């Protein structure tokens, strides 16, 4: 026979009213003629004795524990982590793109200005989008040299704007030119000026995180050889938009500061919400540097990267 049957009866009654009927502890105390403190003790007992079992049906494709560790460690607004084994970036393009699309659909607000960079995962994000809140969309930089046509940032801006019903502000031009006089003329060209004049008004930026060691970056592969050698000598290991970042998370001056058609480092810093999207175990060092420098406020990545970053003792 069950021991302490009255205690178990009371615990069961209290648990039913609290968890199922959604009553407050004070309401339950009044109904049963006991103190609010006894209600609290009975709820604890209901859990301890197995009268109540709480099951959290976690999001099957996400690792919420790793996400929270990552968020706390690096002071992020939010972190989303795809669950699974250690994978390479090429295996994560579509899954991360889908997760980023879901996040944008959930969090964007009518009337915002969304900035977009470029890259494989962002292209996958654009293809995965359903319907966005009504936001305008601006291209955060011209096209890097050697960029694959499937990653065309101008097409991405138009695709995302169609999903939102907002205005598109593409930037028809290269990311950089060598001639200072030409870059000045390009910045004054009507369509380019129309896009770049909005950089100080961006509310949310969605950006890929590029790795320089190993080279998993459109900028790294597209930079002139002299620029690339100089950047690597300065310990550049990551890029976010046109900002190059060293191992400590510090911005490294580069020729794009003077010759680029792109969002500047100062403008990047001022954007309230910066969503970094990137994964693959080979990108862990680049993402770590990006987080150390607080270059993104939200990170969308995979469990392999999250495990590497949360295991750090630094």
N, C-alpha and C positions, 0 to 999 in steps of 0.2 A: 504494500500500500504506500502511496505517496506520502512523504513526510512534509509537514507544514502545509497542509492543504489550504488553509485560509490565506496564508501568504501568497501561495501560487494563484489562488483565485483572484486576489486583489491585484497581483501583478498582471494577470491576464486581462482583467477589466480595464486597468489603467492603460495598458499597452494598446488595447483595441480602441479606446477613446482617443488616445494621443496620435497613433500612427494611421488609423483607418478613418476615424471621424474628424480628425484634424482639430481637436479641441485643445485649448491651452491648459497648462498645468493648474492654473488658478481655477478654471472652470471644472476641471476634473475633481480637484480638491473639494469644491463646494458641493458637487453632486454626490460624492462618496462620503462626505463628512470627515475628511482627513486633512492633514496639513499639506501645503504645497511642497514642503521639503520631503514628506513621506512619499508623495507622488514621484518626485525625482528619484528617490531611493528605489521605489518599486520599478521604475523604468530601467534603472541600471540592473536590477535583479532579473528583469525579464530578458534582458540581453545575455546576462551571465548564465542564466539557467537554460537558455535555449528556447524559451517561450516565444521570443522574437528573433528571427534571423534576417539580417539585412544583407541583401545581395545587390551589388553595384554592377549593373550591366554596362560595362565600359564600351566606348566606341571601338568596334572590333579592329579597325585598321589604324588606330592611333594608340600611342603609348603616353597616357596622361601622367604617369609618375615621372618619366624622363622629361616630359615637357615642363612640369612644374619645377623640377630640379634645375633645369636649364634657365627657366624664367627667373628663379630666385638668384641663381649664381651670377647672372649677368645683368640683373636689373631690367629685364625686358617688360614691356607692357603685356606681351603674350608670346607664347611659343607653341607651335603645333609640330608634333613629331610623328611621322609615319612609323608604325611598328614593323619589326622584321629583322633579318640578319644584316650583317655588314654588306653593303652593296656599292658598286661603282656608280658614278654619276650618270652614265649612259643608261643604266637600268632604272633610273628614278625620274627621268624626264617627264613621262606621262603621269605617273602617280603624283608627283609633286605639283605638276601643272594642274591636275584636277583638284587637289587639296587647296591650292592657291585660288583657283576659280571659285570654289565653294566659300572660301574666307572672304573674298571680295564681294560676292553676292550677299553675304550675311552682314558685313560691317560697313560698306559704303553707305553714304547718306545723300539723298537728293540735294543737288546744288553744289556739291564738292567739285574740286578740280583734281583729277587723277593724273599723275605723271607716270610715264612708262619708259623703261630703258629698253633693253634688247636681249637676245639670247635664246637658246633652245627651250629652256624651261618656261620662260615668259611666252614664247610662241605657243607652247603646249597649253599654257594658261588661257590664252586668248581663244584657242580652239575649243576649250572645255566650257567656256562661259555659256550660261543660259541667258537669263535676264538680269541686268544690273539695275540698281536705282539710277535715276536720271543724273548722271555726272558728265561733265566735259572732260576730254582726254587730251593731254599734250605730250608730245614726244620729247624726251629729256636729253636728246642729243642727236646729231647727225649719224649717218651710217658708218660704223667702223670699217676700215679697209679689209677686204677679203671676207666679209660677212656672207654666209650662205643665204641664197635667195629665200629659203624657207623661213629665215629668221628676220626678214625685212621689217624694221621697226615702224616704217611708215604704214605698211599694211596692217601691222598689229594695232596701231592707234586707230585706224579706221574700223577694224574688226570690233575692238572694244567699244568704240563710240556707237556702233550699230547695236550692240547689245544693251547699251544704256539709253539710246535715243538722244544722247547729248551731242554737243559740238566736238568735232575733231580738229586738233591743231597739229598737223604733221610738220616735220622739218625736212624740207627737200634740199639736202646738201650732204657733203661728207662730214665726218666728225672733226677732221682737221685738214689744214693745208699748210704748206711750208712758207708761203708768201704772206708777210704781215699786212701788206696793202690789200691783198685779195681777201684776207679774212675780214678786214674792216668793211670792205664793200659787200661781202656776203652777209655780214651781220645787219647791214642796212637794207638788204633785199626784203621786199614787202612780206612775203610768206614766212621767211626765216625770222624776221623781226617780230612778226605776229605771234609766232610760237615762243620765242625766247623772252618776249616781254611778259609772259605769264609765269615764268619760273619762280618769281617771288610770291606768287599766289597759290602755289601747289599746296593742297591740303594733305594728300596721301600720295606717296611714291611707292610703286612696285618695282623692285629692282633685283636682278640676278647678282650673285656673288661670284666673281671670277677668281680663279687660282692661278698664281704665277709659278709656283713650285709644288707640284708639276704644273705644266702649262695647260690649264683648262679655262681659258679666258679668250674672248674675242679680241680684247685690247692687246693682250700679250702676243697673240699670233699675228695681229694686224699692225702692230707698231713697227716703224722702221728699225732696222737692226741696231743702229747707234742708240736710239731711244731705249730699246729693250735692254741692251747691255748696261746702259747707265742706270736704269731702274733696278735691275737685278743687283748691281753693285751697291745700291742704297738699301738692299734687303727688302725690296717690295715683294710681298707674297700674296696680295689680294687687291682686287679693285671693286668699287661700288660706283656705278655710273662712270664718270671720268676721273674719280678720285682714286689715286694709288695709295695703298696702305702697307706699312711695314709690319714686322713681326710683333711690335709693341702696340699696334693699333694706331700709330701716328700717320697723318697724311704726309706724303712725300711729294714735294714740288715736281712738276713734270711739264713738258712742252705744251700740253693741252691748256694749261693755265693762261697761255698767251695766244695760242694758235687754234684753239678748239671752238667748235660750234656745239656747245654742250652746257649742261648744268654745272655751275662752279661748285667747288668744295664749300664755300661759305653759304651758298644757296641750299646746298644739300643739308647742311647742319640745321638750317632754319625750318625745314619742313616738319610739321608736327608729327606725322605718322609715316615712318619709313619701313616698308615691309621687305625684308630680305628673303629671297627664295633660293635655296641651293642645298644640295646634298651630294652624297657619295663620299666614301671614306677617304679618298684622295684629296678631297676639299676640306678636310677637318682643320688643317693649319690655317687656311685662308679664312674660314668661317670664325675660327677662334680669334684671329687678329681683328676681324671686323667687329666682333662682339667686345673685345677688349677696348676698342676705340669708341664704342657706343655709336657706331655708324648706322645701325638699324634699331628700331624700337620694337619690331615684331620679327620673329624668325620662323620660317617654315622649312623644316629639314627632315632628316630621317633618323632612325634609331641608331644606326652605326655612328653617325657624327655626334649625336647626343650622348652616346656612351663615352666616346673619346673625350668630349668636352667636359662632361660632368665628372669624369675620373681624374681630371687634372687636380694637382695639389696646389697649383698657383692661384 
